[in-house]
Amino acid sequence: MGLKFRRQHPIGKYTVDFFCFQAQLAVELDGSVHAKPSQARKDATKEAYLKRMGIRVLRVPNGMVLEDPELFCRKVRGAGTESLFSKGR
């Protein structure tokens, strides 16, 4: 698809794991700490902020990247395609 991602990209007061400017897509890799209620609340606040900025967020478990990289790539491609089409690009 030719999408390019920046790693550890700052957006406002937050930093996203990966960001594609063209698709306005943030990919967040979540480890086990994200299951804790306090972290889940922080994640929800961050995600709401990004959504207000017009950025779509794809959350993926850390393990998926190494355990099933093809599935990970399909999810990112799907989210990128959806973001591009929803923005009329």
C-alpha positions as CSV (number, residue, x, y, z in Angstrom):
1,M,0.0,0.0,0.0
2,G,3.0,2.3,0.3
3,L,2.1,3.5,3.7
4,K,5.0,4.9,5.8
5,F,5.0,4.9,9.6
6,R,7.0,6.9,12.0
7,R,8.1,5.2,15.3
8,Q,7.4,6.9,18.7
9,H,5.7,9.8,17.1
10,P,4.5,12.7,19.3
11,I,1.0,14.0,18.9
12,G,0.1,16.8,21.3
13,K,1.0,15.6,24.8
14,Y,1.0,11.9,23.8
15,T,3.4,9.7,21.9
16,V,2.1,6.9,19.7
17,D,4.1,3.7,19.0
18,F,3.7,4.1,15.2
19,F,2.0,6.8,13.1
20,C,1.1,7.0,9.5
21,F,0.4,10.6,8.5
22,Q,-1.1,9.7,5.1
23,A,-3.8,7.5,6.7
24,Q,-4.0,9.4,10.0
25,L,-3.5,6.0,11.7
26,A,-1.8,5.3,15.0
27,V,-0.8,1.8,15.8
28,E,-0.4,1.1,19.5
29,L,1.3,-2.2,20.7
30,D,-0.2,-3.2,24.0
31,G,1.5,-5.3,26.6
32,S,0.0,-6.8,29.7
33,V,0.1,-3.5,31.6
34,H,-2.7,-2.2,29.4
35,A,-5.1,-4.7,31.0
36,K,-4.9,-2.9,34.3
37,P,-7.8,-0.6,35.0
38,S,-5.7,2.5,35.7
39,Q,-3.8,2.0,32.4
40,A,-7.0,1.2,30.5
41,R,-8.4,4.6,31.6
42,K,-5.3,6.4,30.4
43,D,-5.5,4.6,27.1
44,A,-9.1,5.6,26.7
45,T,-8.3,9.2,27.4
46,K,-5.4,9.1,24.9
47,E,-7.6,7.4,22.3
48,A,-10.4,10.0,22.7
49,Y,-7.9,12.8,22.2
50,L,-6.5,11.2,19.1
51,K,-10.0,10.6,17.7
52,R,-10.8,14.3,18.2
53,M,-7.7,15.1,16.2
54,G,-9.1,12.9,13.4
55,I,-6.7,10.0,14.0
56,R,-7.8,6.4,14.0
57,V,-6.2,4.1,16.6
58,L,-5.4,0.4,16.1
59,R,-4.5,-1.4,19.3
60,V,-2.7,-4.7,18.9
61,P,-1.4,-7.1,21.5
62,N,2.5,-7.1,21.6
63,G,2.6,-10.8,21.1
64,M,0.9,-10.7,17.8
65,V,3.8,-9.0,16.1
66,L,6.1,-11.9,16.8
67,E,3.7,-14.8,17.0
68,D,1.7,-14.0,13.9
69,P,3.3,-11.3,11.9
70,E,1.1,-11.9,8.8
71,L,-2.0,-11.3,10.9
72,F,-0.5,-8.2,12.3
73,C,0.3,-6.9,8.8
74,R,-3.2,-7.7,7.6
75,K,-4.7,-5.8,10.5
76,V,-2.5,-2.8,9.8
77,R,-3.2,-2.9,6.1
78,G,-7.0,-3.2,6.7
79,A,-7.0,-0.3,9.2
80,G,-4.8,1.8,6.8
81,T,-7.1,1.1,3.9
82,E,-10.2,1.9,5.9
83,S,-8.6,5.2,7.1
84,L,-7.7,6.2,3.6
85,F,-11.1,5.5,2.2
86,S,-13.0,7.1,5.0
87,K,-11.0,10.3,4.4
88,G,-11.6,10.2,0.7
89,R,-7.9,9.8,-0.2
